[in-house]
């Protein structure tokens, strides 16, 4: 069957993969740009999620396509130090937490009820490696993950709101080390999420034998690809030419300073 190029055409996929790599590199080598990068990521995620909601309401999306959207949205972590996770001092910070709450809520609805109301396909719908379908263990995994995510996000929202009220306007500026800080566990998790996002998305597309999603010679596909590529190159050039690759940094393991 024909795939939906508006959601996961090759240009859009490559652009989002490039954005995920950009986020990973920003958190490693340009932490002063994390806030801007988080805002850009949020806009891209909101656009994809809004399209998913519209297609869900119109009844034009298949269950396995929702899973593709989930895999695409599972990219790199926006911080390797934990900073900015509960930031509600800005409009984008508040929207970010609300977006993840909405995404988790949609996930709960989808895995418990929604998938059974969506269009069927002539063939079995594959959603993960080993030709896993939504009738087996993956459905249970999705339910558990969605519930846990929603509980965590609600907890973070409550914590952020309480902190904001107690401090009369949010967190005060903290002293920041001159050396960039990197939590090793978060770095490995972020890298694993990028790899899992890419290979899972490509696998689901190939396993379901979708056609028409690998033609990059389309205005929308080229634009998305060039935006992602430009962001990645815009970061790579200063990393190499300003010698940030070998810049001294403070490595942490579960919050303990190793260097």
C-alpha positions as CSV (number, residue, x, y, z in Angstrom):
1,X,0.0,0.0,0.0
2,X,1.0,3.6,-0.4
3,X,2.6,5.3,2.6
4,X,1.8,8.8,3.8
5,X,4.6,11.1,2.6
6,X,3.3,14.0,4.7
7,X,4.3,12.0,7.8
8,X,7.2,9.9,7.0
9,X,8.4,10.6,3.5
10,X,12.2,10.2,2.9
11,X,12.9,13.9,3.1
12,X,11.0,14.3,6.3
13,X,12.6,11.3,7.9
14,X,16.2,12.4,6.9
15,X,15.4,15.9,8.2
16,X,14.2,14.6,11.5
17,X,17.2,12.2,11.8
18,X,19.5,15.1,11.2
19,X,17.7,17.1,13.8
20,X,18.1,14.2,16.3
21,X,21.8,14.1,15.6
22,X,22.0,17.9,16.0
23,X,20.3,17.7,19.4
24,X,22.8,15.0,20.5
25,X,25.7,17.1,19.4
26,X,24.3,20.3,20.9
27,X,24.0,18.6,24.3
28,X,27.6,17.5,24.0
29,X,29.5,20.4,22.4
30,X,27.2,23.5,22.4
31,X,25.2,23.4,25.6
32,X,24.7,27.1,25.5
33,X,22.4,26.5,22.5
34,X,20.3,23.9,24.2
35,X,17.3,26.2,24.9
36,X,17.1,27.3,21.3
37,X,17.4,23.8,20.0
38,X,14.7,22.6,22.4
39,X,12.3,25.2,21.0
40,X,13.1,24.1,17.4
41,X,12.5,20.5,18.4
42,X,9.2,21.4,20.0
43,X,7.9,23.1,16.9
44,X,8.8,20.0,14.8
45,X,7.2,17.6,17.3
46,X,4.1,19.8,17.6
47,X,3.7,19.8,13.8
48,X,3.9,16.1,13.5
49,X,1.7,15.5,16.5
50,X,-1.0,18.0,15.3
51,X,-1.0,16.2,11.9
52,X,-1.5,12.9,13.7
53,X,-4.4,14.2,15.8
54,X,-6.1,15.6,12.6
55,X,-5.6,12.3,10.8
56,X,-6.9,10.4,13.8
57,X,-10.0,12.5,13.9
58,X,-10.6,12.2,10.2
59,X,-10.1,8.4,10.4
60,X,-7.4,8.4,7.7
61,X,-4.5,7.0,9.6
62,X,-3.6,3.3,10.3
63,X,-2.4,2.0,13.6
64,X,1.1,1.1,12.4
65,X,1.5,4.6,11.1
66,X,0.8,5.9,14.6
67,X,3.7,3.7,15.7
68,X,5.9,5.2,13.0
69,X,5.1,8.6,14.4
70,X,6.0,7.5,17.9
71,X,9.3,6.1,16.7
72,X,10.1,9.3,14.8
73,X,9.4,11.4,17.9
74,X,11.7,9.3,20.1
75,X,14.9,11.2,19.4
76,X,17.8,12.4,21.4
77,X,17.5,13.9,24.9
78,X,17.4,17.7,25.0
79,X,19.9,17.8,27.9
80,X,22.7,15.6,29.2
81,X,22.8,17.3,32.6
82,X,19.0,17.3,33.4
83,X,18.8,21.1,33.1
84,X,15.6,22.5,31.5
85,X,13.5,19.4,32.2
86,X,11.1,21.3,34.5
87,X,11.6,24.8,33.1
88,X,8.3,26.7,33.1
89,X,9.9,30.2,33.2
90,X,9.3,30.5,29.5
91,X,6.4,29.9,27.2
92,X,8.3,27.2,25.2
93,X,9.3,25.4,28.5
94,X,5.7,25.2,29.6
95,X,4.5,24.1,26.2
96,X,7.2,21.4,26.2
97,X,5.9,19.7,29.3
98,X,2.2,20.1,28.2
99,X,3.1,18.6,24.8
100,X,4.6,15.5,26.4
101,X,1.6,15.2,28.7
102,X,-0.7,15.3,25.6
103,X,1.5,12.8,23.7
104,X,1.4,10.4,26.7
105,X,-2.4,10.8,27.0
106,X,-2.8,10.1,23.3
107,X,-0.6,7.0,23.8
108,X,-2.8,5.7,26.6
109,X,-5.9,6.3,24.4
110,X,-4.3,4.6,21.4
111,X,-3.0,1.5,23.1
112,X,-6.2,0.9,25.2
113,X,-8.9,1.9,22.7
114,X,-7.8,3.8,19.6
115,X,-5.9,1.2,17.7
116,X,-9.1,-1.0,17.4
117,X,-11.0,1.9,15.8
118,X,-8.6,2.7,13.0
119,X,-8.5,1.5,9.5
120,X,-7.5,-2.0,8.7
121,X,-5.0,-3.1,6.1
122,X,-4.9,-6.0,3.7
123,X,-1.9,-7.5,5.5
124,X,-0.7,-7.9,9.0
125,X,0.5,-4.6,10.5
126,X,4.2,-4.8,11.8
127,X,5.2,-2.4,14.5
128,X,8.6,-3.7,15.7
129,X,11.4,-6.2,15.0
130,X,10.5,-9.9,14.8
131,X,7.4,-9.0,12.9
132,X,5.7,-7.9,16.2
133,X,2.2,-6.7,15.9
134,X,-0.2,-4.7,18.1
135,X,-2.0,-8.0,19.1
136,X,0.9,-9.3,21.2
137,X,3.5,-8.1,23.7
138,X,4.1,-4.8,22.0
139,X,0.5,-3.7,22.9
140,X,1.2,-4.4,26.6
141,X,4.5,-2.6,26.4
142,X,2.8,0.4,24.8
143,X,0.2,0.5,27.6
144,X,2.8,0.3,30.4
145,X,5.1,2.9,28.7
146,X,2.2,5.4,28.1
147,X,1.0,5.1,31.7
148,X,4.4,5.5,33.2
149,X,5.2,8.5,30.9
150,X,2.0,10.2,31.8
151,X,2.5,9.7,35.6
152,X,6.1,11.1,35.3
153,X,5.0,14.1,33.2
154,X,2.2,15.0,35.7
155,X,4.7,14.7,38.5
156,X,7.2,16.9,36.7
157,X,4.5,19.5,36.0
158,X,3.4,19.5,39.7
159,X,7.0,19.8,40.8
160,X,7.8,22.6,38.4
161,X,4.6,24.5,39.4
162,X,5.4,24.1,43.1
163,X,9.0,25.2,42.6
164,X,7.9,28.2,40.6
165,X,5.4,29.3,43.3
166,X,7.8,28.8,46.2
167,X,10.7,30.7,44.5
168,X,8.4,33.4,43.3
169,X,9.1,33.2,39.6
170,X,10.9,30.0,39.0
171,X,14.5,28.9,39.4
172,X,17.2,31.4,40.0
173,X,20.2,31.4,37.8
174,X,22.8,28.9,39.0
175,X,26.5,29.0,38.8
176,X,27.6,27.1,35.7
177,X,31.0,25.5,35.4
178,X,33.3,26.9,32.6
179,X,33.7,23.3,31.5
180,X,30.7,21.7,29.8
181,X,29.2,18.9,32.0
182,X,28.1,15.6,30.6
183,X,26.2,12.8,32.5
184,X,27.5,9.6,31.0
185,X,24.3,7.6,31.6
186,X,22.2,10.3,29.9
187,X,24.7,10.5,27.0
188,X,24.4,6.7,26.4
189,X,20.6,6.8,26.8
190,X,20.4,9.7,24.3
191,X,22.6,7.8,21.8
192,X,20.5,4.7,22.2
193,X,17.3,6.6,21.6
194,X,18.6,8.1,18.4
195,X,19.7,4.7,17.0
196,X,16.5,3.0,18.1
197,X,14.4,5.8,16.6
198,X,16.1,5.5,13.2
199,X,16.3,1.8,12.8
200,X,12.8,1.2,14.2
201,X,11.2,3.7,11.9
202,X,13.0,2.3,8.8
203,X,12.2,-1.3,9.8
204,X,8.4,-0.6,10.2
205,X,8.3,1.1,6.8
206,X,10.1,-1.8,5.1
207,X,8.3,-4.5,7.0
208,X,4.9,-3.1,5.9
209,X,6.0,-2.9,2.3
210,X,5.0,0.8,2.0
211,X,5.5,2.4,-1.4
212,X,6.0,6.0,-2.5
213,X,7.8,7.1,0.7
214,X,11.3,7.2,-0.7
215,X,11.0,9.8,-3.4
216,X,12.9,12.9,-2.2
217,X,12.2,14.9,-5.4
218,X,9.2,16.6,-4.0
219,X,9.0,20.2,-2.7
220,X,7.9,19.2,0.8
221,X,10.5,16.4,1.1
222,X,13.4,18.6,-0.2
223,X,12.5,21.4,2.2
224,X,12.4,19.2,5.3
225,X,15.6,17.5,4.3
226,X,17.5,20.8,3.7
227,X,16.3,22.3,7.0
228,X,17.6,19.3,8.9
229,X,20.8,19.2,7.0
230,X,21.4,22.9,7.4
231,X,21.0,22.7,11.2
232,X,23.4,19.8,11.4
233,X,26.1,21.4,9.2
234,X,25.6,24.7,11.1
235,X,26.6,22.9,14.3
236,X,29.3,20.6,12.8
237,X,31.4,23.5,11.3
238,X,32.0,25.3,14.6
239,X,32.6,22.0,16.5
240,X,35.5,21.2,14.2
241,X,36.8,24.7,13.4
242,X,36.6,26.0,16.9
243,X,38.2,22.8,18.4
244,X,35.2,22.0,20.6
245,X,35.6,18.3,19.8
246,X,38.5,18.1,22.3
247,X,37.4,20.8,24.7
248,X,37.9,19.8,28.4
249,X,34.7,18.7,30.0
250,X,33.4,17.5,33.3
251,X,32.2,13.9,33.1
252,X,29.6,12.7,35.6
253,X,28.4,9.2,36.5
254,X,25.0,9.3,38.4
255,X,25.8,12.8,39.5
256,X,29.3,11.9,40.7
257,X,32.2,14.0,39.2
258,X,34.7,11.7,37.5
259,X,36.9,14.6,36.3
